[in-house]
Amino acid sequence: MAEKTEKAGKTAKTVKKEVKENKESKENAELRKTVDDLNSKLAKEHEDYLRLMAEFETFRRRSAEERLALVNSASADTIKGLLPVLDDCERAMELLAKSSDEAAKEGTALIYNKLMEYLKTRGLEVIDAKGAKFDVDFHEAVTQFPAPTPEQKGTVIDVVQTGYTLGGKVLRYAKVVVGA
C-alpha cells in the first residue's frame, strides 16, 4: 500500500508538474504572441515614420523648386521690362554713329554696356541672328525678302528687333527678315 501511495504521490507530483509546465507554456505562448504583436506594431509605426519622412523630403524639395521658379519668374519679368531700354540705347547708338558728338556717343555706349553687362550676369544672352539659318525656336519672321544669293535662302538677312534668352529659355524672339 505504501507503494501505491508513493506511486499516487509521484503521479500527483507529475500531474502538478505537468499542470505547472502547461500553465507556463500557455503564459510563454501569450507572451510570445504579445511580443509578436508589439513587433508588428513597431514595424508598422517604423514604416509609417519612413513614409512620412519621405513625404516631408518631397514637400521640402518641391517647395524649394517653387521658390526658385518664383524668383526666376520675377527676375524674368524685371529683365523683360528692361528690354525696351536696351532697344532704345541701340537705336540711340545707331543715330549717334552718324553724329559728330563724341561725348553723346561715349555716354550712350557707356550706359548701354553697363546695363548689358549687369543683365548678362543675371543670365541674359543675345540671340545672334544675322546670317544664321532661320530657326523658329529663336526667330520670328517679320517678312521675307528675295535672297541676294542662293546661299542666303532660308537665312536671316536682317534683324528688326534683337532677341534674348534668359537661362537658356527664350525671353524674346528675334524679329528677323528671312531670305526667300
Accessible surface in RSA format (square Angstrom, percent):
REM  Atomic radii and reference values for relative SASA: ProtOr
REM  Chains: A
REM  Algorithm: Lee & Richards
REM  Probe-radius: 1.40
REM  Slices: 20
REM RES _ NUM      All-atoms   Total-Side   Main-Chain    Non-polar    All polar
REM                ABS   REL    ABS   REL    ABS   REL    ABS   REL    ABS   REL
RES MET A   1   185.96  96.3 144.78  95.8  41.18  98.0 117.30  99.7  68.66  91.0
RES ALA A   2    82.20  75.6  69.38 107.1  12.82  29.2  75.92 106.9   6.28  16.6
RES GLU A   3   130.24  74.8 124.49  94.2   5.75  13.7  45.19  87.4  85.05  69.4
RES LYS A   4   155.52  75.9 151.28  92.8   4.24  10.1  96.00  86.4  59.52  63.4
RES THR A   5    91.25  64.9  84.38  85.5   6.88  16.4  72.52  97.4  18.73  28.3
RES GLU A   6   108.81  62.5  98.95  74.9   9.86  23.5  36.48  70.6  72.32  59.0
RES LYS A   7   137.14  66.9 136.19  83.6   0.95   2.3  81.24  73.1  55.90  59.5
RES ALA A   8    60.69  55.8  50.11  77.3  10.58  24.1  56.79  80.0   3.90  10.3
RES GLY A   9    30.42  37.5   0.00   N/A  30.42  37.5  29.50  80.9   0.92   2.1
RES LYS A  10   126.65  61.8 124.60  76.5   2.05   4.9  75.53  68.0  51.12  54.5
RES THR A  11    79.50  56.5  76.15  77.2   3.35   8.0  57.42  77.1  22.08  33.4
RES ALA A  12    48.46  44.6  41.63  64.2   6.83  15.5  47.84  67.4   0.63   1.7
RES LYS A  13   150.58  73.5 145.52  89.3   5.06  12.0  90.33  81.3  60.24  64.2
RES THR A  14    65.86  46.8  62.83  63.7   3.03   7.2  44.55  59.8  21.31  32.2
RES VAL A  15    74.83  49.2  74.83  67.7   0.00   0.0  74.83  65.0   0.00   0.0
RES LYS A  16   149.78  73.1 144.38  88.6   5.40  12.9  89.55  80.6  60.22  64.1
RES LYS A  17   131.45  64.1 126.25  77.5   5.20  12.4  74.43  67.0  57.03  60.7
RES GLU A  18   100.33  57.6  96.21  72.8   4.12   9.8  34.80  67.3  65.53  53.5
RES VAL A  19    90.77  59.7  88.24  79.9   2.53   6.1  90.09  78.3   0.68   1.8
RES LYS A  20   132.61  64.7 129.70  79.6   2.91   6.9  75.20  67.7  57.41  61.2
RES GLU A  21    90.01  51.7  85.56  64.7   4.45  10.6  35.84  69.3  54.17  44.2
RES ASN A  22    83.83  57.8  78.77  76.1   5.06  12.2  16.60  40.0  67.23  65.0
RES LYS A  23   130.75  63.8 127.63  78.3   3.12   7.4  73.09  65.8  57.66  61.4
RES GLU A  24    82.84  47.6  82.34  62.3   0.49   1.2  28.46  55.0  54.38  44.4
RES SER A  25    62.71  53.0  57.37  76.6   5.34  12.3  23.20  49.4  39.51  55.3
RES LYS A  26   127.44  62.2 124.25  76.2   3.18   7.6  73.85  66.5  53.58  57.1
RES GLU A  27    86.81  49.8  85.59  64.8   1.22   2.9  31.49  60.9  55.32  45.2
RES ASN A  28    70.15  48.4  68.72  66.4   1.43   3.4   6.15  14.8  64.00  61.9
RES ALA A  29    48.45  44.6  43.62  67.3   4.84  11.0  43.97  61.9   4.48  11.9
RES GLU A  30   114.64  65.8 111.71  84.5   2.93   7.0  41.69  80.6  72.96  59.6
RES LEU A  31   111.96  62.4 111.80  80.0   0.17   0.4 111.94  78.6   0.03   0.1
RES ARG A  32   149.31  62.7 147.77  75.3   1.54   3.7  69.44  94.9  79.87  48.4
RES LYS A  33   137.26  67.0 132.87  81.5   4.40  10.5  87.56  78.8  49.71  52.9
RES THR A  34    69.57  49.5  67.06  68.0   2.52   6.0  45.97  61.8  23.60  35.7
RES VAL A  35    78.73  51.8  78.17  70.8   0.56   1.3  78.65  68.3   0.07   0.2
RES ASP A  36    89.11  62.4  83.56  83.2   5.54  13.1  25.40  59.8  63.71  63.5
RES ASP A  37    65.16  45.6  64.41  64.1   0.75   1.8  14.99  35.3  50.17  50.0
RES LEU A  38   104.42  58.2 100.47  71.9   3.95   9.9 100.94  70.9   3.48   9.4
RES ASN A  39    83.18  57.4  78.59  75.9   4.60  11.1  22.99  55.3  60.20  58.2
RES SER A  40    67.59  57.1  56.29  75.1  11.30  26.0  48.36 103.0  19.24  26.9
RES LYS A  41   132.83  64.8 130.26  79.9   2.57   6.1  79.59  71.6  53.24  56.7
RES LEU A  42   120.68  67.2 117.41  84.0   3.27   8.2 119.92  84.2   0.76   2.1
RES ALA A  43    61.61  56.7  50.88  78.5  10.73  24.4  58.08  81.8   3.53   9.4
RES LYS A  44   126.44  61.7 121.37  74.5   5.08  12.1  97.88  88.1  28.56  30.4
RES GLU A  45   108.12  62.1 104.55  79.1   3.57   8.5  38.53  74.5  69.59  56.8
RES HIS A  46   101.26  55.3  96.38  67.0   4.88  12.5  67.12  69.2  34.15  39.7
RES GLU A  47    93.52  53.7  91.26  69.0   2.27   5.4  28.08  54.3  65.44  53.4
RES ASP A  48    54.78  38.4  49.35  49.1   5.42  12.8  25.15  59.2  29.63  29.5
RES TYR A  49   122.70  57.3 117.78  67.0   4.93  12.8  87.07  65.4  35.63  43.9
RES LEU A  50    94.39  52.6  89.75  64.2   4.64  11.7  90.19  63.3   4.20  11.3
RES ARG A  51   129.55  54.4 122.74  62.6   6.81  16.2  51.64  70.6  77.91  47.2
RES LEU A  52   113.27  63.1 111.58  79.8   1.69   4.3 112.87  79.3   0.41   1.1
RES MET A  53    78.66  40.7  78.50  51.9   0.16   0.4  60.16  51.2  18.49  24.5
RES ALA A  54    59.26  54.5  49.80  76.9   9.46  21.5  57.46  80.9   1.80   4.8
RES GLU A  55   103.19  59.2  95.10  71.9   8.09  19.3  43.45  84.0  59.74  48.8
RES PHE A  56   103.04  51.6  98.26  60.9   4.78  12.4 102.59  62.2   0.45   1.3
RES GLU A  57    77.74  44.6  75.52  57.1   2.21   5.3  42.25  81.7  35.49  29.0
RES THR A  58    48.25  34.3  46.56  47.2   1.69   4.0  24.38  32.7  23.87  36.1
RES PHE A  59   122.05  61.1 121.47  75.2   0.57   1.5 121.77  73.8   0.27   0.8
RES ARG A  60   130.54  54.8 128.87  65.7   1.66   4.0  44.60  60.9  85.94  52.1
RES ARG A  61   130.86  54.9 124.75  63.6   6.11  14.5  65.93  90.1  64.93  39.4
RES ARG A  62   121.83  51.2 121.83  62.1   0.00   0.0  37.10  50.7  84.73  51.4
RES SER A  63    28.18  23.8  25.82  34.5   2.36   5.4  18.57  39.5   9.61  13.5
RES ALA A  64    44.55  41.0  39.44  60.9   5.11  11.6  40.19  56.6   4.36  11.6
RES GLU A  65    90.47  51.9  84.75  64.1   5.72  13.6  39.80  77.0  50.67  41.4
RES GLU A  66   106.68  61.2  99.86  75.5   6.82  16.2  44.00  85.1  62.68  51.2
RES ARG A  67   151.18  63.5 149.11  76.0   2.07   4.9  70.15  95.9  81.03  49.1
RES LEU A  68   111.85  62.3 108.60  77.7   3.25   8.2 111.38  78.2   0.47   1.3
RES ALA A  69    59.15  54.4  50.51  77.9   8.64  19.7  55.01  77.5   4.14  11.0
RES LEU A  70   127.56  71.0 123.76  88.5   3.79   9.5 127.11  89.3   0.44   1.2
RES VAL A  71    94.70  62.3  91.68  83.0   3.02   7.3  94.11  81.8   0.59   1.6
RES ASN A  72    79.89  55.1  78.35  75.7   1.54   3.7  24.33  58.6  55.55  53.7
RES SER A  73    57.44  48.5  49.47  66.0   7.97  18.4  27.85  59.3  29.59  41.5
RES ALA A  74    56.23  51.7  48.55  74.9   7.68  17.5  54.71  77.1   1.52   4.0
RES SER A  75    41.85  35.4  35.77  47.7   6.08  14.0  32.90  70.1   8.96  12.5
RES ALA A  76    22.82  21.0  22.63  34.9   0.19   0.4  22.82  32.1   0.00   0.0
RES ASP A  77    96.17  67.4  85.48  85.1  10.68  25.3  28.29  66.6  67.88  67.7
RES THR A  78    87.99  62.6  77.09  78.1  10.91  26.0  60.55  81.3  27.44  41.5
RES ILE A  79     6.24   3.6   6.24   4.6   0.00   0.0   6.24   4.5   0.00   0.0
RES LYS A  80   108.19  52.8 102.43  62.8   5.76  13.7  48.36  43.5  59.83  63.7
RES GLY A  81    51.88  64.0   0.00   N/A  51.88  64.0  36.08  99.0  15.80  35.4
RES LEU A  82    54.59  30.4  54.59  39.1   0.00   0.0  54.59  38.3   0.00   0.0
RES LEU A  83     1.66   0.9   1.66   1.2   0.00   0.0   1.66   1.2   0.00   0.0
RES PRO A  84    72.41  52.8  71.25  65.0   1.16   4.2  72.35  59.7   0.06   0.3
RES VAL A  85    67.39  44.3  66.73  60.4   0.66   1.6  67.29  58.5   0.09   0.3
RES LEU A  86     0.00   0.0   0.00   0.0   0.00   0.0   0.00   0.0   0.00   0.0
RES ASP A  87     8.69   6.1   7.93   7.9   0.76   1.8   4.56  10.7   4.13   4.1
RES ASP A  88    80.44  56.3  75.74  75.4   4.70  11.1  27.86  65.6  52.58  52.4
RES CYS A  89    15.05  11.4  13.08  14.6   1.97   4.6   1.86   4.7  13.19  14.2
RES GLU A  90    38.73  22.2  37.24  28.2   1.49   3.5  18.43  35.7  20.29  16.6
RES ARG A  91   129.76  54.5 128.57  65.5   1.19   2.8  61.75  84.4  68.01  41.2
RES ALA A  92    34.18  31.4  29.53  45.6   4.65  10.6  33.75  47.5   0.44   1.2
RES MET A  93    56.59  29.3  48.87  32.3   7.72  18.4  45.12  38.4  11.47  15.2
RES GLU A  94   119.55  68.6 111.45  84.3   8.10  19.3  45.69  88.4  73.86  60.3
RES LEU A  95   125.64  70.0 117.54  84.1   8.09  20.3 117.72  82.7   7.92  21.3
RES LEU A  96    36.49  20.3  36.49  26.1   0.01   0.0  36.49  25.6   0.00   0.0
RES ALA A  97    70.67  65.0  44.63  68.9  26.04  59.2  49.59  69.8  21.08  55.8
RES LYS A  98   180.11  87.9 140.03  85.9  40.08  95.4 101.52  91.4  78.58  83.7
RES SER A  99    40.68  34.4  26.81  35.8  13.86  31.9  23.36  49.7  17.31  24.3
RES SER A 100   107.66  91.0  82.78 110.5  24.88  57.3  51.96 110.6  55.69  78.0
RES ASP A 101    72.38  50.7  65.50  65.2   6.88  16.3  25.55  60.1  46.83  46.7
RES GLU A 102   100.12  57.5  96.77  73.2   3.35   8.0  53.66 103.8  46.46  37.9
RES ALA A 103    78.89  72.5  61.34  94.7  17.55  39.9  68.31  96.2  10.58  28.0
RES ALA A 104    32.41  29.8  20.31  31.4  12.10  27.5  31.63  44.5   0.78   2.1
RES LYS A 105    53.84  26.3  49.92  30.6   3.93   9.3  29.50  26.6  24.34  25.9
RES GLU A 106   118.94  68.3 110.79  83.8   8.15  19.4  44.47  86.0  74.47  60.8
RES GLY A 107    29.43  36.3   0.00   N/A  29.43  36.3  28.89  79.3   0.54   1.2
RES THR A 108    24.44  17.4  21.90  22.2   2.54   6.1   7.66  10.3  16.78  25.4
RES ALA A 109    32.22  29.6  32.20  49.7   0.02   0.1  32.22  45.4   0.00   0.0
RES LEU A 110   100.39  55.9  97.43  69.7   2.95   7.4  99.81  70.1   0.57   1.5
RES ILE A 111   106.05  60.3 103.48  77.1   2.57   6.2 104.89  75.5   1.16   3.2
RES TYR A 112    30.82  14.4  30.82  17.5   0.00   0.0  16.47  12.4  14.35  17.7
RES ASN A 113    78.45  54.1  77.07  74.5   1.38   3.3  21.01  50.6  57.44  55.5
RES LYS A 114   137.44  67.1 127.88  78.5   9.56  22.8  82.43  74.2  55.01  58.6
RES LEU A 115    34.88  19.4  30.20  21.6   4.68  11.8  34.30  24.1   0.57   1.5
RES MET A 116    10.73   5.6  10.73   7.1   0.00   0.0  10.73   9.1   0.00   0.0
RES GLU A 117   100.65  57.8 100.51  76.0   0.14   0.3  42.25  81.7  58.40  47.7
RES TYR A 118   112.26  52.4 107.09  60.9   5.18  13.5  82.07  61.7  30.19  37.2
RES LEU A 119     0.27   0.2   0.27   0.2   0.00   0.0   0.27   0.2   0.00   0.0
RES LYS A 120   101.01  49.3  85.39  52.4  15.62  37.2  38.27  34.5  62.73  66.8
RES THR A 121   102.53  72.9  66.86  67.8  35.67  85.0  72.88  97.9  29.65  44.8
RES ARG A 122   136.49  57.3 111.88  57.0  24.61  58.6  31.87  43.6 104.63  63.4
RES GLY A 123    27.02  33.3   0.00   N/A  27.02  33.3  25.81  70.8   1.21   2.7
RES LEU A 124     0.85   0.5   0.00   0.0   0.85   2.1   0.00   0.0   0.85   2.3
RES GLU A 125   108.98  62.6 107.42  81.3   1.55   3.7  30.19  58.4  78.79  64.3
RES VAL A 126    55.96  36.8  36.99  33.5  18.97  45.7  36.99  32.1  18.97  51.5
RES ILE A 127    19.80  11.3  10.76   8.0   9.04  21.8  15.15  10.9   4.65  12.6
RES ASP A 128   125.55  87.9 104.66 104.2  20.89  49.4  40.20  94.6  85.35  85.1
RES ALA A 129     3.67   3.4   0.22   0.3   3.45   7.9   0.22   0.3   3.45   9.1
RES LYS A 130   146.10  71.3 118.06  72.4  28.04  66.8  71.98  64.8  74.12  79.0
RES GLY A 131    58.00  71.5   0.00   N/A  58.00  71.5  32.75  89.9  25.26  56.6
RES ALA A 132    37.42  34.4  28.05  43.3   9.37  21.3  37.08  52.2   0.34   0.9
RES LYS A 133   136.72  66.7 127.64  78.3   9.08  21.6  99.24  89.3  37.49  39.9
RES PHE A 134    63.64  31.8  41.21  25.5  22.42  58.3  41.21  25.0  22.42  64.2
RES ASP A 135    51.48  36.1  48.14  47.9   3.34   7.9  18.60  43.8  32.88  32.8
RES VAL A 136   109.53  72.1  95.37  86.3  14.16  34.1  95.38  82.9  14.15  38.4
RES ASP A 137    91.48  64.1  84.29  83.9   7.19  17.0  18.78  44.2  72.69  72.5
RES PHE A 138    77.62  38.8  77.62  48.1   0.00   0.0  77.62  47.1   0.00   0.0
RES HIS A 139    11.75   6.4   6.28   4.4   5.46  14.0   4.70   4.8   7.05   8.2
RES GLU A 140    82.58  47.4  78.55  59.4   4.03   9.6  30.15  58.3  52.43  42.8
RES ALA A 141    50.34  46.3  24.10  37.2  26.24  59.7  24.10  33.9  26.24  69.5
RES VAL A 142    80.11  52.7  47.91  43.4  32.21  77.6  53.33  46.3  26.78  72.6
RES THR A 143    68.49  48.7  59.14  60.0   9.35  22.3  42.47  57.0  26.02  39.3
RES GLN A 144   125.73  70.3 102.77  75.1  22.96  54.7  24.57  52.3 101.16  76.7
RES PHE A 145   114.92  57.5 114.58  71.0   0.34   0.9 114.92  69.7   0.00   0.0
RES PRO A 146    98.11  71.5  92.84  84.6   5.27  19.2  95.11  78.5   2.99  18.6
RES ALA A 147    24.77  22.8   2.88   4.4  21.90  49.8   2.88   4.0  21.90  58.0
RES PRO A 148    97.08  70.8  55.30  50.4  41.79 151.9  68.26  56.4  28.82 179.1
RES THR A 149    56.59  40.2  54.79  55.5   1.80   4.3  53.71  72.1   2.88   4.4
RES PRO A 150   116.56  84.9  96.79  88.2  19.77  71.9 104.41  86.2  12.15  75.5
RES GLU A 151   136.39  78.3 114.57  86.7  21.82  52.0  73.34 141.8  63.06  51.5
RES GLN A 152    69.95  39.1  69.72  51.0   0.24   0.6  15.27  32.5  54.69  41.5
RES LYS A 153   132.90  64.8 125.80  77.2   7.11  16.9  69.14  62.2  63.77  67.9
RES GLY A 154    29.02  35.8   0.00   N/A  29.02  35.8  26.09  71.6   2.92   6.5
RES THR A 155    15.21  10.8  15.21  15.4   0.00   0.0  13.16  17.7   2.04   3.1
RES VAL A 156     2.90   1.9   0.00   0.0   2.90   7.0   0.00   0.0   2.90   7.9
RES ILE A 157    39.20  22.3  29.11  21.7  10.09  24.3  32.69  23.5   6.51  17.7
RES ASP A 158    65.61  46.0  65.61  65.3   0.00   0.0  14.25  33.5  51.36  51.2
RES VAL A 159    44.32  29.2  25.49  23.1  18.83  45.4  25.49  22.1  18.83  51.1
RES VAL A 160    90.81  59.8  57.88  52.4  32.93  79.4  63.01  54.7  27.81  75.4
RES GLN A 161    44.50  24.9  40.16  29.4   4.34  10.3  13.77  29.3  30.73  23.3
RES THR A 162    25.76  18.3  23.46  23.8   2.30   5.5   8.83  11.9  16.93  25.6
RES GLY A 163     0.04   0.0   0.00   N/A   0.04   0.0   0.00   0.0   0.04   0.1
RES TYR A 164     0.01   0.0   0.01   0.0   0.00   0.0   0.00   0.0   0.01   0.0
RES THR A 165    14.45  10.3  14.45  14.6   0.00   0.0   8.41  11.3   6.04   9.1
RES LEU A 166    25.95  14.5  19.11  13.7   6.84  17.2  19.11  13.4   6.84  18.4
RES GLY A 167    67.29  83.0   0.00   N/A  67.29  83.0  41.32 113.4  25.98  58.2
RES GLY A 168    68.75  84.8   0.00   N/A  68.75  84.8  36.75 100.8  32.00  71.7
RES LYS A 169   161.63  78.9 156.89  96.3   4.73  11.3 104.24  93.8  57.39  61.1
RES VAL A 170    44.40  29.2  15.50  14.0  28.91  69.7  15.50  13.5  28.91  78.4
RES LEU A 171    22.34  12.4  11.59   8.3  10.76  27.0  13.51   9.5   8.83  23.8
RES ARG A 172    40.44  17.0  36.37  18.5   4.07   9.7  34.41  47.0   6.03   3.7
RES TYR A 173   100.18  46.8  97.88  55.7   2.30   6.0  54.89  41.2  45.29  55.8
RES ALA A 174     0.13   0.1   0.13   0.2   0.00   0.0   0.13   0.2   0.00   0.0
RES LYS A 175    72.58  35.4  72.58  44.5   0.00   0.0  21.44  19.3  51.14  54.5
RES VAL A 176     0.00   0.0   0.00   0.0   0.00   0.0   0.00   0.0   0.00   0.0
RES VAL A 177    19.12  12.6  19.12  17.3   0.00   0.0  19.12  16.6   0.00   0.0
RES VAL A 178     9.12   6.0   9.12   8.3   0.00   0.0   9.12   7.9   0.00   0.0
RES GLY A 179     2.31   2.8   0.00   N/A   2.31   2.8   0.00   0.0   2.31   5.2
RES ALA A 180    54.78  50.4  29.57  45.6  25.21  57.4  41.06  57.8  13.72  36.3
END  Absolute sums over single chains surface
CHAIN  1 A    13920.4      12348.9       1571.5       8552.9       5367.5
END  Absolute sums over all chains
TOTAL         13920.4      12348.9       1571.5       8552.9       5367.5
